[in-house]
Amino acid sequence: MAKRIWYDRRDIGGSDTEVQFFAQSQAAATGAKNATNMERDAELPRAFAVERIGIRFPINDSQADDSYSGGLLADWQELLDGAVVEIEVAQGVDIILPVSEMLMPRSVGMVSAGFAELVHNGISNYVEELACQAGPGGVAVDFTIPEKTMFTATLRLESTLSAAMAHLKMLMFGDEAAT
């Protein structure tokens, strides 16, 4: 078995309450290799033993300007407190994980001019605390996605966000079966 990381990047629209990750192949995805390393839509070419799953939330300047920062705080709280990721593999494995436990440490690397405004709204300590709880990144899991088996990883929100959020990235770490 060889170590492998599968990744997929998605945007959440302001009206979305569900977003599917790993649903498109690199050939079909906007952004190609920057967006995903999936070779096929919603399936892996070889069996993959998933050990850890994480999610990264970037903040960009357009989302952190003065007019939006109050909404951004509420959106972060919705994502970290009110969102889950549900993973279904064929019809056997069904795992539901709270997003707050999946947070990757680099999500906190908000090197944005707009981040100073967020500090005034109290989000920095909130996000930092959750990032520390996440440990080395993501949450430990133990399940296998068989080769060429359809699977879904769906981010589910309790309510819509105040605005679109771009470039959320989900990562699956584990061992891939030898070819």
Stockholm file with secondary structure:
# STOCKHOLM 1.0

chainA/1-179         MAKRIWYDRRDIGGSDTEVQFFAQSQAAATGAKNATNMERDAELPRAFAVERIGIRFPINDSQADDSYSGGLLADWQELLDGAVVEIEVAQGVDIILPVSEMLMPRSVGMVSAGFAELVHNGISNYVEELACQAGPGGVAVDFTIPEKTMFTATLRLESTLSAAMAHLKMLMFGDEAAT
#=GR chainA/1-179 SS CEEEEEEEEEEECTTCSEEEESCSCTTTSTTGGGTBCCSBTTBCSSCEEEEEEEEECCCCGGGSSTTTHHHHHHHHHHHHHHEEEEEEETTTEEEEEEHHHHBCGGGGCCCCTTHHHHHHTTHHHHHHHHHHHTTTSSEEEEEEECTTCCEEEEEEESSCCSSCEEEEEEEEEEEECCC
#=GC SS_cons         CEEEEEEEEEEECTTCSEEEESCSCTTTSTTGGGTBCCSBTTBCSSCEEEEEEEEECCCCGGGSSTTTHHHHHHHHHHHHHHEEEEEEETTTEEEEEEHHHHBCGGGGCCCCTTHHHHHHTTHHHHHHHHHHHTTTSSEEEEEEECTTCCEEEEEEESSCCSSCEEEEEEEEEEEECCC
//
